[in-house]
Amino acid sequence: MKKNSKNPQTRLILLAILVGSISALAGISFWKVMQGPPQASDATLLLLPEPRVIADFSLVDDDGQPFSLERLKGQWSLLFFGFTHCPDVCPSALYDLAQVRKTLARNDPEKTNNLQVLFVSVDPERDTPRQLNQYVNYFDPEFIGVTGPEAQLAPLTLQLGIAYRIEDHEPGSQQYNVDHSASILLMNPNGQLHGVFPAPHQSDSMAAEIAAVIN
């Protein structure tokens, strides 16, 4: 892989994202230690001590419609950041999220109606709205695909503690990889970061903890 020596600004953005990710995880871990051991050995949700306020952003959904912070308000949201050419992590996470929705729908349909699932692509070069629509519909027709320019994605991921790095490639190439965080984020109806489900994910535990939080 070639080193990108021509774009120091991009390297600084990526470094900032990594620092933000480390800081976010450190804050969650500190709070967890202060609270004592978890009540159940299969607990998966790490709640922030205080929900994190997120600045507005301007992205686009898989129908080509604007997607901003306003669309995270009024209901709970699960966010996963990845890309449609992902060979393993993204399909696994979206499968788990589909199972979460099925479990909630079976146990309490009202909670399912109050929860949206978003797949945010950090690979806008390949992941057009049409590509995202086909991809997320494979897992669940109710899933929403979201993407946008790096100028919008980078600040958003920095706020949320998500790290990603796009492999250097020739313009127009379809053959490159994207490294990214594997956590699933829980946003509250105020559009704030409420908690994090770190990988690996357990759909049954996630569904139970989401139901408890929504209550």
BELNOR-V764300 format. One record per residue. N is the residue number from 0. RES is the residue in three letters. PHI is phi in whole degrees, -180 to 180 (999 if undefined). D_LAST is the distance of its C-alpha to the last C-alpha in Angstrom with 1 decimal. Layout:
# BELNOR-V764300
N/RES/PHI/D_LAST, N/RES/PHI/D_LAST
This chain:
# BELNOR-V764300
0/MET/999/48.3, 1/LYS/-79/50.0, 2/LYS/-84/49.0, 3/ASN/-92/48.2, 4/SER/-95/50.6, 5/LYS/-98/50.8, 6/ASN/-133/47.3, 7/PRO/-63/46.5, 8/GLN/-64/43.9, 9/THR/-62/41.8, 10/ARG/-63/42.2, 11/LEU/-67/41.0, 12/ILE/-62/37.9, 13/LEU/-65/37.0, 14/LEU/-64/37.8, 15/ALA/-63/35.5, 16/ILE/-63/32.7, 17/LEU/-64/33.3, 18/VAL/-63/33.4, 19/GLY/-62/30.2, 20/SER/-63/28.6, 21/ILE/-63/30.1, 22/SER/-64/29.0, 23/ALA/-63/25.4, 24/LEU/-66/25.3, 25/ALA/-64/27.3, 26/GLY/-64/24.9, 27/ILE/-65/21.9, 28/SER/-63/24.2, 29/PHE/-61/25.4, 30/TRP/-62/22.0, 31/LYS/-63/21.1, 32/VAL/-64/24.5, 33/MET/-64/24.0, 34/GLN/-81/20.8, 35/GLY/92/22.8, 36/PRO/-67/22.5, 37/PRO/-65/19.2, 38/GLN/-73/17.8, 39/ALA/-132/18.4, 40/SER/-69/21.3, 41/ASP/-102/19.6, 42/ALA/-62/16.9, 43/THR/-123/17.3, 44/LEU/-87/15.0, 45/LEU/-103/16.8, 46/LEU/-85/14.9, 47/LEU/-73/17.3, 48/PRO/-61/18.1, 49/GLU/-138/17.9, 50/PRO/-53/16.7, 51/ARG/-92/20.0, 52/VAL/-71/21.4, 53/ILE/-114/23.1, 54/ALA/-70/26.3, 55/ASP/-64/26.9, 56/PHE/-147/28.6, 57/SER/-133/30.5, 58/LEU/-121/30.1, 59/VAL/-138/30.6, 60/ASP/-92/28.5, 61/ASP/-77/30.0, 62/ASP/-101/31.2, 63/GLY/80/33.2, 64/GLN/-96/31.0, 65/PRO/-59/30.2, 66/PHE/-133/26.9, 67/SER/-127/26.0, 68/LEU/-58/23.2, 69/GLU/-58/22.5, 70/ARG/-81/21.2, 71/LEU/-97/18.4, 72/LYS/-100/17.1, 73/GLY/95/14.9, 74/GLN/-159/12.6, 75/TRP/-78/11.4, 76/SER/-137/14.6, 77/LEU/-111/16.1, 78/LEU/-117/19.7, 79/PHE/-130/22.6, 80/PHE/-104/26.0, 81/GLY/-169/29.1, 82/PHE/-159/32.0, 83/THR/-73/33.0, 84/HIS/-87/36.1, 85/CYS/-62/34.1, 86/PRO/-79/35.5, 87/ASP/-147/32.7, 88/VAL/-62/29.7, 89/CYS/-67/28.4, 90/PRO/-58/28.9, 91/SER/-65/27.2, 92/ALA/-65/24.1, 93/LEU/-69/23.9, 94/TYR/-63/24.3, 95/ASP/-62/21.4, 96/LEU/-66/19.2, 97/ALA/-65/20.6, 98/GLN/-66/19.7, 99/VAL/-60/16.1, 100/ARG/-63/16.0, 101/LYS/-64/17.9, 102/THR/-65/15.7, 103/LEU/-65/12.5, 104/ALA/-64/14.9, 105/ARG/-73/16.3, 106/ASN/-89/13.3, 107/ASP/-159/11.1, 108/PRO/-55/13.1, 109/GLU/-62/10.9, 110/LYS/-68/8.8, 111/THR/-64/12.3, 112/ASN/-69/13.5, 113/ASN/-102/11.1, 114/LEU/-138/12.4, 115/GLN/-113/16.0, 116/VAL/-116/18.2, 117/LEU/-120/21.2, 118/PHE/-109/24.3, 119/VAL/-102/26.3, 120/SER/-84/30.0, 121/VAL/-99/32.0, 122/ASP/-124/35.1, 123/PRO/-65/35.9, 124/GLU/-63/39.5, 125/ARG/-103/38.9, 126/ASP/-91/35.5, 127/THR/-74/36.2, 128/PRO/-54/33.6, 129/ARG/-64/35.4, 130/GLN/-62/35.2, 131/LEU/-64/31.5, 132/ASN/-60/30.9, 133/GLN/-65/32.8, 134/TYR/-69/31.2, 135/VAL/-70/27.5, 136/ASN/-64/28.2, 137/TYR/-62/29.6, 138/PHE/-88/26.3, 139/ASP/-166/24.1, 140/PRO/-60/25.3, 141/GLU/-86/22.0, 142/PHE/-66/22.3, 143/ILE/-117/23.8, 144/GLY/-93/26.7, 145/VAL/-139/27.4, 146/THR/-157/30.5, 147/GLY/170/33.0, 148/PRO/-67/35.9, 149/GLU/-58/35.9, 150/ALA/-62/36.4, 151/GLN/-98/32.8, 152/LEU/-67/31.3, 153/ALA/-61/32.7, 154/PRO/-64/31.3, 155/LEU/-66/27.8, 156/THR/-65/27.9, 157/LEU/-62/29.3, 158/GLN/-64/26.4, 159/LEU/-92/23.9, 160/GLY/76/26.0, 161/ILE/-101/27.1, 162/ALA/-108/30.7, 163/TYR/-153/32.9, 164/ARG/-146/36.7, 165/ILE/-91/38.7, 166/GLU/-63/41.8, 167/ASP/-58/45.1, 168/HIS/-158/46.6, 169/GLU/-72/49.2, 170/PRO/-55/48.2, 171/GLY/88/47.4, 172/SER/-69/46.9, 173/GLN/-103/44.2, 174/GLN/-111/44.6, 175/TYR/-159/42.6, 176/ASN/-108/39.5, 177/VAL/-131/36.5, 178/ASP/-89/35.0, 179/HIS/-156/31.3, 180/SER/-64/28.3, 181/ALA/-111/26.2, 182/SER/-76/22.8, 183/ILE/-105/19.7, 184/LEU/-101/18.0, 185/LEU/-108/14.4, 186/MET/-107/14.6, 187/ASN/-87/12.1, 188/PRO/-65/12.7, 189/ASN/-90/15.5, 190/GLY/76/17.4, 191/GLN/-110/17.2, 192/LEU/-70/17.3, 193/HIS/-104/14.2, 194/GLY/-169/15.1, 195/VAL/-136/17.6, 196/PHE/-102/18.0, 197/PRO/-73/21.7, 198/ALA/-75/24.0, 199/PRO/-77/24.6, 200/HIS/-100/21.4, 201/GLN/-125/20.1, 202/SER/-61/18.2, 203/ASP/-63/16.9, 204/SER/-66/15.5, 205/MET/-61/14.1, 206/ALA/-60/12.3, 207/ALA/-64/10.8, 208/GLU/-73/9.8, 209/ILE/-64/8.5, 210/ALA/-59/6.2, 211/ALA/-66/5.2, 212/VAL/-67/5.3, 213/ILE/-64/3.8, 214/ASN/-62/0.0
